[in-house]
Amino acid sequence: MATADDVRRIANGLPRTIERLVRDQVKFNVGRIVYLALSRDEQTLGFAFPKQERAGLVESEPDKFSLPGKGDMRYHWVHLRLAAVDVDELRELIVDGWRMVVPKKVSRAYDGS
């Protein structure tokens, strides 16, 4: 089972990531773009994910994933129940979300390290 501490450890290890507290909610940015956000109770993680693929993701594992609220459907975003994943799967989802917001050269340099 993954935790909010795992999210922080993984995300803060990625280049250019900044952790911020916005209205009592922890968010992780690259520049001005948010790619992760913990719910206030730290049980759910919102993360960057391609719009065109999110319905399939949610349908394939509805116990893990859910769509964002109506107001956030315009964003490349999906929600994850942290208790439903292990740390390895969490790392993969976080890194994939991070790749959506960093320049390709930063992502390539990360892969090379």
C-alpha positions as CSV (number, residue, x, y, z in Angstrom):
1,M,0.0,0.0,0.0
2,A,1.4,3.4,-1.0
3,T,1.2,6.4,1.2
4,A,1.5,10.2,1.0
5,D,5.0,9.9,2.3
6,D,5.9,7.7,-0.7
7,V,4.4,10.3,-3.0
8,R,6.5,13.0,-1.5
9,R,9.7,10.9,-1.6
10,I,9.3,9.9,-5.2
11,A,8.1,13.3,-6.5
12,N,10.7,15.4,-4.7
13,G,13.4,13.1,-6.2
14,L,12.4,14.2,-9.7
15,P,14.2,17.1,-11.4
16,R,12.5,20.6,-11.3
17,T,9.8,19.4,-9.0
18,I,8.6,21.9,-6.4
19,E,6.3,20.9,-3.5
20,R,3.7,23.5,-2.5
21,L,0.9,23.9,-0.1
22,V,-2.1,25.5,-1.8
23,R,-5.2,26.0,0.3
24,D,-4.3,23.2,2.7
25,Q,-3.6,20.8,-0.2
26,V,-0.1,19.5,-1.2
27,K,0.7,20.0,-4.9
28,F,3.7,19.2,-6.9
29,N,4.7,21.5,-9.8
30,V,7.2,21.8,-12.5
31,G,7.3,25.5,-13.1
32,R,3.7,26.7,-13.0
33,I,2.2,23.3,-14.1
34,V,0.8,21.0,-11.4
35,Y,1.3,17.4,-12.2
36,L,0.4,15.8,-8.8
37,A,-2.0,16.8,-6.0
38,L,-2.8,15.0,-2.8
39,S,-6.3,15.2,-1.4
40,R,-6.6,17.0,1.9
41,D,-6.9,13.6,3.7
42,E,-3.9,12.3,1.7
43,Q,-5.8,9.2,0.6
44,T,-6.2,10.2,-3.0
45,L,-3.7,11.4,-5.6
46,G,-4.6,13.4,-8.6
47,F,-2.0,13.1,-11.3
48,A,-1.3,14.2,-14.9
49,F,-2.6,11.6,-17.4
50,P,-3.5,11.8,-21.1
51,K,-7.2,12.8,-21.6
52,Q,-7.7,10.4,-24.4
53,E,-6.6,7.4,-22.3
54,R,-8.2,8.1,-18.9
55,A,-11.6,6.6,-19.6
56,G,-10.0,3.3,-20.5
57,L,-7.8,3.5,-17.4
58,V,-10.7,4.1,-15.1
59,E,-12.8,1.4,-16.7
60,S,-10.0,-1.1,-16.5
61,E,-9.5,-0.7,-12.8
62,P,-12.3,1.3,-11.2
63,D,-11.2,0.2,-7.7
64,K,-7.9,2.1,-8.2
65,F,-8.8,5.0,-10.5
66,S,-11.5,7.6,-10.9
67,L,-12.2,10.6,-13.1
68,P,-11.8,14.1,-11.7
69,G,-14.7,16.2,-10.8
70,K,-16.7,17.9,-13.5
71,G,-14.7,21.2,-13.2
72,D,-11.4,19.4,-13.8
73,M,-12.4,17.3,-16.7
74,R,-10.8,19.8,-19.1
75,Y,-7.4,19.0,-17.7
76,H,-5.1,16.0,-18.4
77,W,-6.0,14.5,-15.0
78,V,-7.1,11.3,-13.2
79,H,-7.4,10.3,-9.5
80,L,-5.8,7.3,-7.8
81,R,-6.7,5.7,-4.4
82,L,-3.3,5.4,-2.8
83,A,-4.3,2.3,-0.7
84,A,-5.0,0.4,-3.9
85,V,-1.4,0.5,-5.4
86,D,2.1,-0.5,-4.3
87,V,5.1,1.8,-4.3
88,D,6.4,0.5,-7.7
89,E,3.2,1.2,-9.5
90,L,2.9,4.6,-7.8
91,R,6.5,5.5,-8.9
92,E,5.6,4.6,-12.5
93,L,2.4,6.7,-12.5
94,I,4.2,9.7,-10.9
95,V,7.2,9.6,-13.3
96,D,4.8,9.3,-16.3
97,G,2.9,12.3,-15.1
98,W,6.1,14.2,-14.5
99,R,7.2,13.4,-18.1
100,M,4.1,15.1,-19.4
101,V,5.2,18.5,-18.0
102,V,9.0,18.6,-18.2
103,P,11.0,19.3,-21.4
104,K,12.1,16.2,-23.3
105,K,15.8,16.9,-22.6
106,V,15.1,16.8,-18.8
107,S,13.3,13.5,-19.2
108,R,16.1,12.1,-21.3
109,A,18.7,13.2,-18.8
110,Y,16.7,11.6,-16.0
111,D,16.6,8.3,-18.0
112,G,20.3,8.4,-18.5
113,S,21.1,8.8,-14.8
